[in-house]
Amino acid sequence: NNIKTNIGYLFSDQCSSMKAALKTILPHTLHKLCRWHIMKKYKDHLALLYKAHEKLKDDLNAVLNHPLMPSEFERAWKDLIQRYNLQDDEVMISLWDDRHEWISAYYKEIFCARMTSTQRSESMNRILKKNFVKEKHDLHLFAQQVDKCIQTRKAAEHAETVANEVNKRSIKNC
């Protein structure tokens, strides 16, 4: 069987030695770049662009956050670049050149639980460690506690959705 399937995914910063090691050690793991790290790397330059172009930050975030197919993303990016005349901006060129490594449109076929950065997984790790999982837990207890965490979060999200719907109805009836 010559078909290679990815058995997982991993987000990291732009460390080239890590990328090379991952290809060797975890050859069937999809390696993508963490969006948060990329945006942090260019934050000073982006801040200057945002200062020069009042709506650029919102427009850029809209392009990055909207769940697009690759061709839609590319069209939206090119429109953004033209609208703000950023064709020669080195950071925007670099972001474009690396797009396959960090833009979710290019790995839609891989289930990543909507993660685009290490930040969300680190946040989930913190929640698990603080409220649900202890170091001494056996693997089956770990699995039960992770499930409990997921169910607790789903219940909280559901309660929030119900509360929002009730509030909307109350506002409508005023």
Backbone bond lengths (Angstrom), bond angles and torsions (degrees), N, CA, C in turn:
res aa  C-N    CA-C-N  psi(-1)  N-CA   C-N-CA  omega(-1)  CA-C   N-CA-C  phi
1 N - - - 1.437 - - 1.533 108.57 -
2 N 1.318 116.99 116.75 1.470 122.01 -177.96 1.520 113.42 -92.36
3 I 1.332 117.34 -1.09 1.454 120.20 -178.69 1.520 109.31 -79.78
4 K 1.330 115.48 125.19 1.453 120.65 177.36 1.522 107.63 -99.25
5 T 1.299 116.57 127.28 1.455 119.73 177.13 1.513 108.93 -114.48
6 N 1.321 114.24 144.37 1.458 119.67 175.93 1.512 107.75 -80.36
7 I 1.318 116.88 130.76 1.453 119.74 -179.63 1.522 111.42 -101.13
8 G 1.300 117.21 1.75 1.452 120.97 178.08 1.514 109.75 -177.61
9 Y 1.301 115.09 -179.35 1.457 120.39 177.93 1.515 108.45 -138.32
10 L 1.322 114.75 160.33 1.448 120.65 -178.35 1.518 108.04 -148.51
11 F 1.322 117.01 132.96 1.458 122.10 175.15 1.518 108.36 -105.92
12 S 1.329 116.28 138.93 1.456 120.22 177.24 1.519 109.04 -147.17
13 D 1.327 115.11 178.37 1.458 119.08 174.46 1.526 108.32 -79.58
14 Q 1.303 117.95 -167.16 1.457 121.42 -174.64 1.522 113.22 -91.62
15 C 1.303 117.83 33.41 1.459 122.88 -179.84 1.536 109.23 -73.21
16 S 1.326 117.03 114.11 1.471 121.08 -176.32 1.526 112.18 -67.69
17 S 1.347 117.74 -35.06 1.468 119.01 179.25 1.528 110.89 -67.99
18 M 1.344 116.93 -34.99 1.462 119.69 176.63 1.527 110.18 -66.13
19 K 1.317 115.92 -42.24 1.463 120.28 179.42 1.530 110.71 -59.74
20 A 1.321 116.72 -44.87 1.465 120.88 179.18 1.527 111.02 -64.55
21 A 1.329 116.97 -42.42 1.465 120.51 179.58 1.521 111.29 -64.48
22 L 1.320 116.40 -40.36 1.467 119.73 -178.90 1.527 111.95 -63.54
23 K 1.331 116.19 -37.48 1.469 119.31 177.94 1.519 110.98 -61.36
24 T 1.313 117.13 -35.41 1.464 122.33 -179.14 1.525 111.71 -80.92
25 I 1.312 116.65 -49.59 1.461 121.50 -173.69 1.524 112.56 -78.14
26 L 1.314 117.36 -40.03 1.467 122.26 -178.35 1.528 109.76 -124.51
27 P 1.334 117.42 68.73 1.463 119.89 -172.78 1.529 114.31 -65.06
28 H 1.307 118.41 -22.49 1.464 120.83 -178.84 1.527 112.28 -103.02
29 T 1.321 115.77 19.71 1.463 121.20 177.82 1.524 107.96 -107.39
30 L 1.308 115.19 130.02 1.453 121.21 178.07 1.528 108.13 -75.18
31 H 1.319 116.82 123.96 1.455 121.78 -179.66 1.514 108.71 -107.74
32 K 1.334 116.18 120.27 1.455 122.04 177.56 1.518 109.07 -124.83
33 L 1.311 115.04 158.95 1.460 120.24 -179.83 1.517 110.19 -87.88
34 C 1.300 115.37 142.94 1.457 123.18 179.90 1.533 109.61 -73.84
35 R 1.326 115.39 121.08 1.460 120.32 -178.59 1.528 111.44 -60.05
36 W 1.319 117.26 -40.11 1.453 120.90 -179.30 1.528 110.65 -60.18
37 H 1.343 117.39 -44.02 1.460 120.75 179.30 1.531 111.25 -64.15
38 I 1.318 116.66 -39.93 1.465 120.25 179.54 1.522 110.35 -63.47
39 M 1.329 116.41 -48.30 1.455 119.64 -178.51 1.547 110.63 -65.94
40 K 1.320 116.93 -33.84 1.470 120.70 177.36 1.528 110.37 -66.51
41 K 1.328 116.11 -40.76 1.464 121.11 -179.63 1.535 110.81 -58.26
42 Y 1.329 116.38 -37.19 1.464 120.97 -175.54 1.535 112.90 -105.44
43 K 1.331 118.06 13.08 1.463 120.11 -171.74 1.529 113.76 -59.87
44 D 1.323 118.12 -38.97 1.465 119.69 -178.88 1.526 110.98 -65.63
45 H 1.322 115.79 -44.04 1.462 119.28 179.24 1.527 110.67 -67.05
46 L 1.336 116.06 -42.86 1.468 119.59 179.12 1.529 110.66 -62.63
47 A 1.331 117.85 -37.03 1.465 121.13 178.29 1.533 110.66 -59.96
48 L 1.331 116.39 -39.12 1.472 119.88 176.73 1.524 111.16 -64.91
49 L 1.332 116.02 -41.61 1.468 119.73 177.98 1.530 111.12 -65.05
50 Y 1.322 116.37 -40.94 1.464 120.36 179.51 1.526 110.95 -64.14
51 K 1.336 115.81 -35.60 1.461 120.05 178.59 1.538 110.72 -68.37
52 A 1.324 115.45 -36.20 1.467 120.46 -179.15 1.531 112.38 -77.16
53 H 1.324 116.35 -26.99 1.473 121.61 -176.55 1.525 108.79 -130.11
54 E 1.304 116.24 102.50 1.464 123.04 -171.20 1.538 114.67 -52.08
55 K 1.328 117.90 -40.38 1.467 120.49 -174.64 1.534 113.84 -100.71
56 L 1.314 117.63 2.50 1.458 121.00 -176.44 1.528 112.42 -59.33
57 K 1.316 117.45 -44.63 1.472 120.50 -177.19 1.529 110.61 -58.71
58 D 1.315 116.95 -48.26 1.469 120.69 179.19 1.515 111.29 -64.03
59 D 1.322 116.65 -41.92 1.464 120.17 -179.58 1.529 111.68 -67.28
60 L 1.325 116.99 -41.26 1.463 120.44 177.87 1.527 110.19 -64.08
61 N 1.323 116.90 -46.01 1.468 120.03 178.41 1.524 111.62 -61.09
62 A 1.315 117.25 -36.59 1.464 120.19 178.08 1.531 110.63 -63.18
63 V 1.321 116.74 -41.64 1.472 120.56 178.60 1.529 110.10 -66.91
64 L 1.325 117.21 -40.99 1.461 120.80 -177.50 1.526 112.47 -74.46
65 N 1.319 117.89 -33.56 1.460 121.07 -174.49 1.519 114.41 -91.07
66 H 1.301 117.85 -19.46 1.460 120.15 -178.06 1.523 109.11 -76.26
67 P 1.331 117.09 129.43 1.479 119.58 -178.14 1.528 111.56 -73.83
68 L 1.302 116.39 89.38 1.457 122.83 -175.83 1.523 111.72 -103.05
69 M 1.316 115.29 159.33 1.458 121.24 168.53 1.540 106.25 -80.47
70 P 1.329 118.19 161.48 1.470 119.47 -177.84 1.530 114.26 -52.72
71 S 1.316 118.17 -45.81 1.475 119.87 -178.22 1.530 111.10 -65.41
72 E 1.333 117.41 -35.79 1.466 120.89 177.90 1.529 110.46 -68.91
73 F 1.331 115.87 -41.74 1.462 119.28 177.38 1.525 110.00 -60.32
74 E 1.326 116.93 -47.27 1.464 121.03 -177.76 1.523 111.48 -60.65
75 R 1.321 116.68 -41.49 1.463 120.48 178.50 1.541 110.25 -65.68
76 A 1.343 116.83 -44.53 1.463 120.87 -179.96 1.529 110.90 -63.86
77 W 1.343 116.87 -40.60 1.469 121.11 179.02 1.528 110.03 -62.88
78 K 1.330 116.47 -47.61 1.469 119.86 -178.79 1.525 111.26 -63.08
79 D 1.340 117.00 -37.93 1.467 120.50 176.05 1.522 110.67 -62.33
80 L 1.329 116.59 -43.02 1.459 122.40 179.24 1.532 110.47 -61.57
81 I 1.320 116.10 -47.82 1.468 121.48 -179.02 1.529 110.77 -60.89
82 Q 1.331 116.64 -42.69 1.466 120.07 179.08 1.524 111.91 -68.62
83 R 1.347 115.84 -42.91 1.469 120.53 -178.40 1.529 110.98 -57.24
84 Y 1.328 117.37 -38.00 1.464 121.26 -177.30 1.530 112.80 -104.57
85 N 1.336 117.35 7.65 1.463 122.68 177.16 1.534 111.62 53.92
86 L 1.338 115.46 51.99 1.463 121.30 -176.75 1.534 112.64 -109.44
87 Q 1.329 117.17 22.85 1.459 121.39 -177.50 1.515 113.25 -59.25
88 D 1.329 117.61 -30.21 1.465 121.55 -177.10 1.529 113.38 -103.06
89 D 1.326 117.56 6.09 1.454 120.62 -179.12 1.534 109.74 -76.24
90 E 1.329 116.35 120.35 1.471 121.33 -173.97 1.526 113.30 -61.36
91 V 1.319 117.65 -38.13 1.465 120.50 179.64 1.529 110.20 -67.43
92 M 1.312 116.99 -45.04 1.468 119.64 179.57 1.537 110.51 -64.50
93 I 1.310 117.12 -35.55 1.465 121.46 176.07 1.527 109.54 -64.81
94 S 1.325 116.89 -43.28 1.465 121.23 179.29 1.530 111.19 -64.09
95 L 1.330 116.86 -43.66 1.465 120.58 177.51 1.530 110.56 -59.57
96 W 1.318 115.99 -41.07 1.463 121.32 178.89 1.533 110.73 -66.01
97 D 1.324 116.15 -45.29 1.466 120.18 -178.32 1.529 112.30 -60.85
98 D 1.331 116.70 -33.84 1.470 121.54 -178.47 1.529 113.16 -93.76
99 R 1.313 118.63 7.94 1.469 122.29 -171.38 1.521 114.12 -54.82
100 H 1.322 118.17 -35.52 1.472 120.53 -178.94 1.530 111.60 -66.80
101 E 1.327 116.10 -19.54 1.460 121.10 -177.36 1.522 114.02 -90.70
102 W 1.355 118.11 -14.55 1.462 117.83 -174.41 1.524 115.25 -141.83
103 I 1.296 118.66 -10.52 1.467 120.88 179.30 1.523 108.91 -90.15
104 S 1.321 116.63 123.79 1.471 121.67 -172.99 1.528 113.13 -62.82
105 A 1.307 118.91 -22.31 1.472 120.66 178.27 1.528 111.50 -58.33
106 Y 1.327 117.17 -26.51 1.463 121.44 -176.69 1.528 113.73 -89.13
107 Y 1.313 117.08 -2.01 1.466 118.40 174.95 1.529 111.13 -138.74
108 K 1.316 115.22 37.86 1.464 121.29 178.79 1.527 112.76 -61.62
109 E 1.318 116.92 -29.50 1.468 119.97 -177.13 1.523 112.94 -73.23
110 I 1.323 117.00 -10.31 1.462 121.82 179.89 1.521 108.40 -101.97
111 F 1.327 116.77 125.70 1.462 120.45 178.11 1.521 109.14 -72.26
112 C 1.329 115.76 117.65 1.462 121.67 -179.52 1.522 111.48 -124.31
113 A 1.319 117.67 13.62 1.467 121.89 -178.93 1.534 110.85 53.26
114 R 1.317 116.66 36.90 1.464 125.09 179.18 1.517 113.29 60.90
115 M 1.322 117.51 21.85 1.458 119.82 177.96 1.526 109.76 -83.34
116 T 1.308 114.60 138.95 1.464 120.79 176.14 1.514 110.81 -126.58
117 S 1.314 115.79 -2.26 1.458 118.87 -178.40 1.516 110.57 -151.61
118 T 1.312 114.45 167.66 1.459 120.00 176.16 1.520 110.09 -73.66
119 Q 1.315 117.34 -18.91 1.452 121.25 -175.17 1.527 111.92 -61.17
120 R 1.350 117.98 -43.87 1.455 120.17 -178.81 1.521 111.08 -66.26
121 S 1.332 117.50 -41.16 1.456 118.97 179.76 1.529 110.64 -68.76
122 E 1.338 117.19 -36.15 1.460 120.41 176.82 1.518 110.20 -65.07
123 S 1.316 117.30 -37.87 1.456 121.43 177.15 1.527 110.52 -63.86
124 M 1.318 116.83 -43.61 1.459 120.97 178.58 1.525 110.27 -64.90
125 N 1.323 117.84 -40.11 1.464 120.87 176.84 1.528 110.75 -59.07
126 R 1.327 116.64 -42.89 1.467 121.17 180.00 1.526 110.59 -62.30
127 I 1.340 116.66 -44.42 1.471 120.92 179.40 1.523 110.43 -62.53
128 L 1.334 116.63 -45.05 1.465 120.21 179.50 1.526 111.25 -60.54
129 K 1.332 116.36 -48.12 1.471 120.49 -176.78 1.528 111.79 -66.23
130 K 1.315 117.01 -37.77 1.458 120.75 -176.59 1.527 112.37 -74.17
131 N 1.329 116.98 -40.79 1.456 119.83 -169.30 1.528 116.73 -113.28
132 F 1.321 118.80 -17.78 1.454 118.02 -168.33 1.526 115.64 -130.63
133 V 1.314 118.51 -37.05 1.462 120.78 -169.47 1.522 110.68 -116.45
134 K 1.306 115.12 134.50 1.465 120.97 175.87 1.526 108.63 -111.69
135 E 1.309 116.13 150.64 1.466 122.09 -177.21 1.530 112.26 -56.16
136 K 1.311 117.36 -32.77 1.463 120.95 -175.77 1.533 113.91 -81.28
137 H 1.322 118.19 -4.58 1.464 120.76 -177.79 1.522 112.63 -63.61
138 D 1.322 115.78 139.12 1.466 121.24 170.78 1.520 108.22 -72.44
139 L 1.327 116.44 165.75 1.458 120.93 -176.85 1.526 112.06 -58.49
140 H 1.330 118.38 -42.88 1.467 119.36 -178.61 1.539 111.00 -67.00
141 L 1.338 117.80 -33.69 1.465 120.07 175.17 1.525 110.86 -68.98
142 F 1.328 114.84 -38.01 1.468 119.43 176.28 1.529 109.94 -58.07
143 A 1.333 116.77 -48.48 1.466 121.03 -179.76 1.527 111.19 -60.62
144 Q 1.317 116.75 -41.88 1.468 120.35 178.64 1.533 110.77 -63.52
145 Q 1.313 116.91 -41.58 1.456 120.85 -178.64 1.534 111.62 -69.50
146 V 1.336 116.87 -37.69 1.464 119.69 176.01 1.523 109.12 -62.75
147 D 1.331 116.74 -43.58 1.463 120.41 177.74 1.527 110.38 -60.91
148 K 1.323 116.88 -42.82 1.468 121.35 178.54 1.531 110.34 -60.61
149 C 1.317 116.46 -42.14 1.466 121.49 177.98 1.525 110.55 -60.77
150 I 1.313 116.42 -46.48 1.474 120.97 -179.87 1.517 110.34 -61.85
151 Q 1.333 116.79 -45.72 1.457 120.70 -179.49 1.536 111.31 -63.76
152 T 1.320 116.83 -39.55 1.463 121.13 177.90 1.521 110.68 -62.86
153 R 1.327 116.14 -44.16 1.472 120.03 179.41 1.523 111.24 -66.15
154 K 1.342 117.44 -40.26 1.464 120.53 177.59 1.522 110.96 -62.68
155 A 1.335 116.81 -42.16 1.462 120.89 179.59 1.523 110.61 -63.02
156 A 1.332 116.63 -42.36 1.464 120.62 178.95 1.528 110.90 -64.15
157 E 1.331 116.78 -41.93 1.467 120.50 178.12 1.518 110.70 -64.63
158 H 1.347 116.93 -40.76 1.470 121.20 179.02 1.530 110.09 -63.29
159 A 1.335 116.91 -45.02 1.461 121.06 179.16 1.530 110.45 -60.62
160 E 1.321 116.83 -39.90 1.468 120.96 178.32 1.527 110.74 -65.20
161 T 1.327 116.93 -41.28 1.469 121.28 178.27 1.520 110.47 -62.41
162 V 1.330 117.06 -45.77 1.471 121.47 178.81 1.523 110.26 -61.15
163 A 1.321 116.95 -44.92 1.473 120.96 179.41 1.528 110.64 -61.53
164 N 1.314 117.81 -40.34 1.469 121.01 178.16 1.518 111.31 -64.49
165 E 1.332 116.75 -40.58 1.468 120.57 178.69 1.529 110.73 -64.74
166 V 1.328 116.80 -41.56 1.466 120.96 177.90 1.523 110.10 -62.05
167 N 1.338 116.30 -43.16 1.464 120.48 178.79 1.531 111.52 -63.07
168 K 1.326 116.85 -40.85 1.470 120.41 178.69 1.512 110.68 -61.94
169 R 1.349 116.46 -43.97 1.470 119.94 179.49 1.512 110.90 -64.56
170 S 1.330 117.34 -39.68 1.470 121.16 179.62 1.509 110.51 -63.50
171 I 1.318 116.99 -41.78 1.475 121.21 179.71 1.518 110.01 -66.44
172 K 1.344 117.13 -40.71 1.477 121.19 178.99 1.516 111.53 -60.64
173 N 1.322 116.43 -38.74 1.467 121.07 -174.87 1.529 113.37 -79.65
174 C 1.327 117.34 -7.11 1.484 119.71 -179.74 1.499 111.75 -75.55
